[in-house]
Amino acid sequence: MKAQLIRIGNSRGIRLPKVVIEQAGLTEDVELEVRGATVVITAARRTRAGWAEAAQQLHAQGADQLLDPDTSTDFEDAEWQW
């Protein structure tokens, strides 16, 4: 399918037909990537998508420990009431 670049202010844009948008599952936000002479448009990933699954895998592997040792502060040692 051919399309034309159109002027939008100082930039240029392209109009995507509704059927293309629906087939690609695009919403308001998209990600653009340039691969050589090709522009790839993909649906934007949700923020932190996959983090819960990654955390569960780390826990299953026993790799979800703190990197630094647990240290207390002067306030915790002297003033805090547990």
MDTraj code that builds the backbone (N, CA, C; nanometers):
import mdtraj as md
import numpy as np

residues = "MET LYS ALA GLN LEU ILE ARG ILE GLY ASN SER ARG GLY ILE ARG LEU PRO LYS VAL VAL ILE GLU GLN ALA GLY LEU THR GLU ASP VAL GLU LEU GLU VAL ARG GLY ALA THR VAL VAL ILE THR ALA ALA ARG ARG THR ARG ALA GLY TRP ALA GLU ALA ALA GLN GLN LEU HIS ALA GLN GLY ALA ASP GLN LEU LEU ASP PRO ASP THR SER THR ASP PHE GLU ASP ALA GLU TRP GLN TRP".split()
xyz = np.array([
    [0.0853, -0.1170, 0.0000],
    [0.0000, 0.0000, 0.0000],
    [0.0896, 0.1229, 0.0000],
    [0.0632, 0.2138, -0.0892],
    [0.1395, 0.3378, -0.0951],
    [0.0686, 0.4459, -0.0151],
    [0.1475, 0.5386, 0.0365],
    [0.0932, 0.6529, 0.1081],
    [0.1837, 0.7718, 0.0807],
    [0.1353, 0.8905, 0.1061],
    [0.2133, 1.0114, 0.0854],
    [0.2475, 1.0763, 0.2175],
    [0.3684, 1.1328, 0.2238],
    [0.4035, 1.2148, 0.3393],
    [0.3317, 1.3483, 0.3248],
    [0.2714, 1.3947, 0.4332],
    [0.2023, 1.5230, 0.4308],
    [0.2708, 1.6180, 0.5276],
    [0.2646, 1.7442, 0.4976],
    [0.3281, 1.8440, 0.5827],
    [0.2399, 1.8707, 0.7044],
    [0.3032, 1.8651, 0.8221],
    [0.2354, 1.8960, 0.9484],
    [0.3271, 1.9940, 1.0220],
    [0.3023, 2.1236, 1.0067],
    [0.3915, 2.2232, 1.0642],
    [0.5277, 2.2122, 0.9975],
    [0.6336, 2.2027, 1.0784],
    [0.7685, 2.1866, 1.0250],
    [0.8051, 2.0406, 1.0041],
    [0.7142, 1.9503, 1.0362],
    [0.7404, 1.8071, 1.0242],
    [0.6614, 1.7504, 0.9071],
    [0.6722, 1.6207, 0.8930],
    [0.5912, 1.5502, 0.7942],
    [0.5292, 1.4304, 0.8627],
    [0.4140, 1.3909, 0.8155],
    [0.3447, 1.2782, 0.8754],
    [0.2846, 1.1905, 0.7680],
    [0.2243, 1.0844, 0.8113],
    [0.1584, 0.9929, 0.7195],
    [0.0235, 0.9570, 0.7796],
    [-0.0773, 0.9481, 0.6969],
    [-0.2101, 0.9080, 0.7435],
    [-0.2220, 0.7581, 0.7250],
    [-0.2594, 0.6911, 0.8326],
    [-0.2794, 0.5468, 0.8246],
    [-0.4284, 0.5184, 0.8116],
    [-0.4664, 0.4359, 0.7163],
    [-0.6077, 0.4005, 0.7047],
    [-0.6572, 0.3289, 0.8298],
    [-0.7834, 0.3476, 0.8610],
    [-0.8431, 0.2893, 0.9810],
    [-0.8230, 0.1385, 0.9854],
    [-0.8393, 0.0710, 0.8730],
    [-0.8259, -0.0745, 0.8699],
    [-0.6830, -0.1179, 0.9058],
    [-0.5831, -0.0407, 0.8648],
    [-0.4441, -0.0723, 0.8993],
    [-0.4224, -0.0552, 1.0488],
    [-0.4757, 0.0516, 1.1049],
    [-0.4629, 0.0772, 1.2484],
    [-0.5264, -0.0360, 1.3284],
    [-0.6437, -0.0793, 1.2861],
    [-0.7131, -0.1875, 1.3563],
    [-0.6382, -0.3199, 1.3424],
    [-0.5906, -0.3514, 1.2230],
    [-0.5188, -0.4772, 1.2015],
    [-0.3903, -0.4835, 1.2829],
    [-0.3231, -0.3691, 1.2984],
    [-0.1971, -0.3647, 1.3731],
    [-0.2197, -0.3515, 1.5230],
    [-0.3439, -0.3254, 1.5653],
    [-0.3732, -0.3098, 1.7079],
    [-0.3135, -0.1832, 1.7657],
    [-0.3071, -0.0780, 1.6870],
    [-0.2491, 0.0481, 1.7329],
    [-0.3518, 0.1286, 1.8108],
    [-0.3031, 0.2037, 1.9096],
    [-0.3888, 0.2938, 1.9863],
    [-0.3314, 0.4342, 1.9722],
    [-0.3470, 0.5177, 2.0704],
    [-0.2981, 0.6550, 2.0628],
    [-0.1459, 0.6623, 2.0598],
    [-0.0796, 0.5784, 2.1386],
    [0.0660, 0.5840, 2.1480],
    [0.1284, 0.4710, 2.0675],
    [0.2306, 0.5056, 1.9897],
    [0.3042, 0.4069, 1.9110],
    [0.4535, 0.4278, 1.9330],
    [0.5310, 0.3280, 1.8987],
    [0.6760, 0.3392, 1.9029],
    [0.7283, 0.3339, 1.7609],
    [0.8263, 0.4190, 1.7324],
    [0.8879, 0.4240, 1.6008],
    [1.0305, 0.3739, 1.6110],
    [1.0716, 0.2986, 1.5095],
    [1.2086, 0.2476, 1.5055],
    [1.2545, 0.2534, 1.3605],
    [1.3764, 0.2969, 1.3406],
    [1.4331, 0.3010, 1.2066],
    [1.5282, 0.1841, 1.1917],
    [1.5043, 0.1017, 1.0900],
    [1.5904, -0.0122, 1.0576],
    [1.6365, 0.0061, 0.9142],
    [1.7572, 0.0569, 0.9003],
    [1.8058, 0.0861, 0.7654],
    [1.7206, 0.1943, 0.7028],
    [1.6595, 0.1648, 0.5885],
    [1.5728, 0.2608, 0.5202],
    [1.4260, 0.2336, 0.5492],
    [1.3988, 0.1592, 0.6570],
    [1.2619, 0.1215, 0.6902],
    [1.2215, 0.1838, 0.8232],
    [1.1013, 0.2387, 0.8286],
    [1.0449, 0.2895, 0.9534],
    [0.9432, 0.1862, 1.0011],
    [0.9624, 0.1380, 1.1249],
    [0.8736, 0.0371, 1.1823],
    [0.7879, 0.1043, 1.2887],
    [0.6575, 0.0892, 1.2767],
    [0.5617, 0.1448, 1.3734],
    [0.5018, 0.0274, 1.4492],
    [0.5132, 0.0298, 1.5818],
    [0.4555, -0.0762, 1.6642],
    [0.3712, -0.0136, 1.7745],
    [0.2781, -0.0916, 1.8268],
    [0.1977, -0.0450, 1.9392],
    [0.2905, -0.0214, 2.0585],
    [0.2697, 0.0862, 2.1299],
    [0.3520, 0.1178, 2.2464],
    [0.3284, 0.0147, 2.3551],
    [0.4374, -0.0308, 2.4154],
    [0.4244, -0.1254, 2.5255],
    [0.3807, -0.0517, 2.6506],
    [0.3048, -0.1210, 2.7332],
    [0.2626, -0.0612, 2.8603],
    [0.3842, -0.0442, 2.9501],
    [0.3838, 0.0614, 3.0266],
    [0.4907, 0.0854, 3.1226],
    [0.4990, -0.0306, 3.2209],
    [0.6171, -0.0817, 3.2411],
    [0.6446, -0.1922, 3.3331],
    [0.5768, -0.3228, 3.2926],
    [0.5438, -0.3363, 3.1666],
    [0.4834, -0.4609, 3.1196],
    [0.5813, -0.5753, 3.1408],
    [0.5349, -0.6822, 3.2011],
    [0.6185, -0.7993, 3.2235],
    [0.6986, -0.7977, 3.3520],
    [0.6924, -0.6886, 3.4285],
    [0.7713, -0.6800, 3.5515],
    [0.7265, -0.7823, 3.6544],
    [0.5977, -0.8051, 3.6680],
    [0.5477, -0.8992, 3.7692],
    [0.5990, -1.0397, 3.7399],
    [0.5937, -1.0807, 3.6140],
    [0.6415, -1.2137, 3.5763],
    [0.7920, -1.2253, 3.5990],
    [0.8667, -1.1195, 3.5668],
    [1.0115, -1.1208, 3.5869],
    [1.0454, -1.1311, 3.7351],
    [0.9703, -1.0615, 3.8204],
    [0.9937, -1.0678, 3.9647],
    [0.9644, -1.2076, 4.0184],
    [0.8597, -1.2708, 3.9673],
    [0.8281, -1.4071, 4.0101],
    [0.9389, -1.5049, 3.9690],
    [0.9946, -1.4868, 3.8502],
    [1.1045, -1.5731, 3.8049],
    [1.2281, -1.5532, 3.8919],
    [1.2592, -1.4285, 3.9256],
    [1.3734, -1.4015, 4.0134],
    [1.3546, -1.4678, 4.1492],
    [1.2336, -1.4588, 4.2029],
    [1.2054, -1.5189, 4.3324],
    [1.2212, -1.6711, 4.3252],
    [1.1717, -1.7309, 4.2184],
    [1.1816, -1.8763, 4.2024],
    [1.3279, -1.9210, 4.1935],
    [1.4132, -1.8343, 4.1393],
    [1.5556, -1.8657, 4.1265],
    [1.6343, -1.8269, 4.2515],
    [1.5680, -1.7633, 4.3477],
    [1.6365, -1.7167, 4.4682],
    [1.7254, -1.5970, 4.4421],
    [1.6973, -1.5251, 4.3348],
    [1.7819, -1.4118, 4.2960],
    [1.7191, -1.2778, 4.3311],
    [1.6244, -1.2775, 4.4244],
    [1.5573, -1.1532, 4.4603],
    [1.6033, -1.1003, 4.5953],
    [1.7281, -1.1205, 4.6276],
    [1.7840, -1.0734, 4.7542],
    [1.8380, -0.9316, 4.7382],
    [1.8490, -0.8595, 4.8500],
    [1.9062, -0.7252, 4.8467],
    [2.0531, -0.7326, 4.8099],
    [2.1009, -0.6350, 4.7352],
    [2.2412, -0.6323, 4.6956],
    [2.3297, -0.5788, 4.8077],
    [2.2759, -0.4875, 4.8867],
    [2.3518, -0.4288, 4.9977],
    [2.3035, -0.4894, 5.1286],
    [2.3932, -0.5019, 5.2264],
    [2.3496, -0.5567, 5.3548],
    [2.2531, -0.4609, 5.4250],
    [2.1651, -0.5170, 5.5078],
    [2.0704, -0.4377, 5.5828],
    [2.1448, -0.3657, 5.6946],
    [2.1417, -0.2349, 5.6940],
    [2.2092, -0.1566, 5.7977],
    [2.1079, -0.0656, 5.8653],
    [2.1247, -0.0462, 5.9938],
    [2.0336, 0.0412, 6.0664],
    [2.0979, 0.1786, 6.0827],
    [2.0131, 0.2773, 6.1069],
    [2.0609, 0.4136, 6.1276],
    [2.0702, 0.4417, 6.2764],
    [2.1358, 0.5521, 6.3115],
    [2.1449, 0.5935, 6.4519],
    [2.0051, 0.6150, 6.5098],
    [1.9166, 0.6715, 6.4315],
    [1.7798, 0.6940, 6.4766],
    [1.7139, 0.5612, 6.5123],
    [1.7280, 0.4621, 6.4266],
    [1.6669, 0.3322, 6.4537],
    [1.7274, 0.2670, 6.5771],
    [1.8582, 0.2807, 6.5957],
    [1.9245, 0.2179, 6.7091],
    [1.8912, 0.2874, 6.8406],
    [1.8834, 0.4202, 6.8418],
    [1.8708, 0.4928, 6.9668],
    [1.7292, 0.5411, 6.9995],
    [1.6543, 0.5838, 6.8997],
    [1.5297, 0.6531, 6.9281],
    [1.4028, 0.5779, 6.8918],
    [1.4091, 0.4880, 6.7995],
    [1.2873, 0.4232, 6.7507],
    [1.2367, 0.3215, 6.8516],
    [1.1071, 0.3231, 6.8761],
    [1.0436, 0.2274, 6.9644],
    [0.9698, 0.1244, 6.8821],
    [1.0069, -0.0016, 6.8921],
    [0.9384, -0.1079, 6.8159],
    [0.8202, -0.1573, 6.8926],
])
top = md.Topology()
chain = top.add_chain()
for i, resn in enumerate(residues, 1):
    res = top.add_residue(resn, chain, resSeq=i)
    for name in ("N", "CA", "C"):
        top.add_atom(name, md.element.get_by_symbol(name[0]), res)
traj = md.Trajectory(xyz[None], top)
